[in-house]
């Protein structure tokens, strides 16, 4: 699963594999958000 998938699941509040609401682990979830933001920043850079 990539960063964007995790961020989508967090935003949707989808249940985890056991059918329960997924636990939020702030430092881990923010790491995925950072990954998405880094990719967006890289796409914004001028191409050589």
Secondary structure, 3 states (H helix, E strand, C coil): CCHHHHHHHHHHCCECCCCCECCCCHHHHHHHHHHHHHHHHHHHCCCC
